[in-house]
Amino acid sequence: MIDSPHGSPSRPITDRTDRTAAPGPGSRGLVLLVLGLALLGVPRVVLHDLHIIEEGTALNALFVFVPVVVWVAAVLLLRVRRPFLVLLVVGLVYGVLLAAVHQIFWATTFPGGPPQLGGNLAGLAPEVHSLIVRGFSVFSSLVTGTLVGAVCGLVAAGLDALRTRMRPGTAS
């Protein structure tokens, strides 16, 4: 039981209607959850960068959508206190992993040579081209991962609110 700071009767810590009393996974469990969920997206990135699966195929769609469905389901089933925030962090970690995989498989991804800058930037040294293009790749990966996490977090938070609203005795 948790004592209320307002003098009201305390509720068991497992009462999920009081979101302040629901502990969710502990901090170590939360770190493992975030890392585990983020890692679910890595196989698609590796397989895509190695040209084993191609965009637009059913297999690629499975590798794209199954991990994010698992993200949402996991935070709902585990009754994570702040599903949006947790999935936003999962997305950010996924973005870091996405960037790392792209950098590791850079030469394989671009077998004919990496993209080159054009126009006024075409005359820059090859090392500068590489730095700029790889830098934008990292930035793009971080933004993509974070946006995927945010969208999944919004879906999970909405479903969590709907579940809470539909629970008997909690309707407004």
C-alpha positions, 0 to 999 in steps of 0.5 A: 500500500502507498500512503497518500500525501493528501490523507486519503485512503491508500491503494495497492500499488497494483491498482492501475487506475491510479497512474501515479501508483503504477510503477511499470518496469523498474529502471533496469527493466525499462533500460532493457525494454528500451534497448530490446525494442529498439533492437527489433528494428535493426534486422531490417536495416541490415538486410536492406543495406546488404540488398537482401530485402528490397523496399516495396516487398511483402517481406520488407513490410513485415520487417517494417511493421512488426517491430513497431506493432511490438513496440506499442503492444509491449508498452500497453501489456506492461502498462508502462506509465508514460508510453509516449515518452518511453516509445520516443526514447525507443525511437531515438535509440533506434535512430542511433542504431539505424545511423550506426548500421548505415555507417558500418555498411556504407560501402556495401550500400553504395557499391558504385561509390557514395553519393557526391555533392553537386553544384557549387559543392562539387569541387570540395575534397572527397573527404569533405564530401564524405563528411557532409553526406555521412553527417546528413545520413546520421542526422536523417537516421536520428530524425527518422527513428525519433519520428517513428518513436513519436508516432508509436508513442502517440498511438500507444498513449491514445490506446492506453487512454482509451483502455483506461476510459473504458475500464468499469468504474473509470468512465468520466 
